[in-house]
Amino acid sequence: MDDLEEFESWHEDLMAWERFQDKLERIKGENTYDDLHDFEGKSLSLQQETSTQPGAERCNNPVEQ
């Protein structure tokens, strides 16, 4: 009977650990997805800013300076 109780306890611990790992991976995936969108938004906004600035082509081309 002790072996069965030990196995049940081990099984419960394992299931709790797996639920924790699943939540952690889900959170990590959500953060990665959010970070990607933040990066894309910042990159697009930076491109728009530099393309609308007067003289942006001169500043981006070191040969003409």
URGI-V452904 format. One record per residue. N is the residue number from 1. PHI is phi in radians with two decimals (NA if undefined). OMEGA is omega in whole degrees, -180 to 180 (* if undefined). D_CENTER is the distance of its C-alpha to the mean C-alpha in whole Angstrom. Layout:
[[N:PHI:OMEGA:D_CENTER] [N:PHI:OMEGA:D_CENTER]]
This chain:
[[1:NA:179:47] [2:-1.08:180:45] [3:-1.09:179:43] [4:-1.16:179:42] [5:-1.10:179:41] [6:-1.12:178:39] [7:-1.10:179:37] [8:-1.08:179:36] [9:-1.11:178:35] [10:-1.08:-180:33] [11:-1.12:178:32] [12:-1.08:178:30] [13:-1.08:-180:28] [14:-1.10:180:27] [15:-1.12:178:26] [16:-1.11:179:25] [17:-1.10:179:22] [18:-1.14:177:21] [19:-1.12:178:20] [20:-1.07:180:18] [21:-1.09:178:16] [22:-1.08:179:16] [23:-1.11:-180:14] [24:-1.08:179:12] [25:-1.14:179:11] [26:-1.14:178:10] [27:-1.11:180:9] [28:-1.07:178:6] [29:-1.12:178:6] [30:-1.13:180:6] [31:-1.14:178:4] [32:-1.09:180:1] [33:-1.11:179:5] [34:-1.15:180:6] [35:-1.09:179:5] [36:-1.11:180:6] [37:-1.16:177:9] [38:-1.08:-179:10] [39:-1.11:-180:10] [40:-1.10:179:12] [41:-1.12:180:14] [42:-1.16:-180:15] [43:-1.12:179:16] [44:-1.11:-180:18] [45:-1.13:178:20] [46:-1.15:177:21] [47:-1.08:-180:22] [48:-1.14:180:24] [49:-1.10:-177:25] [50:-1.24:-179:27] [51:-1.36:-180:28] [52:-1.70:179:30] [53:-1.32:176:31] [54:-1.14:179:35] [55:1.33:-178:36] [56:-1.11:-179:32] [57:-1.16:179:33] [58:-1.09:-177:36] [59:-1.20:-177:33] [60:-1.48:-179:31] [61:-1.97:-175:34] [62:-1.16:-177:35] [63:-1.19:-177:38] [64:-1.40:-176:40] [65:-1.35:*:39]]
